[in-house]
Amino acid sequence: MADTLKAKSLCKLKREIISKHFDEIAAVTRNSQYICSKCARTSEGKKWLCKPVTL
């Protein structure tokens, strides 16, 4: 995912990017352990969120 997506975090992705890279994003969020305290997106790693908090 890091190679194909240019955004620094999932929080900053635009809808058209999400649609285009849905399978890659699904892989990163499948076993979510963190949630962004700003936008409520989830991820398996802190690096994908702008304000991560442990679930």
Number of C-alpha atoms within 10 A of each C-alpha: 11 10 5 8 16 11 13 13 16 21 17 13 13 10 8 9 13 15 10 11 13 11 11 14 18 12 13 16 18 11 12 16 15 22 23 20 14 12 14 14 18 25 26 17 16 18 13 24 24 18 17 21 15 14 10
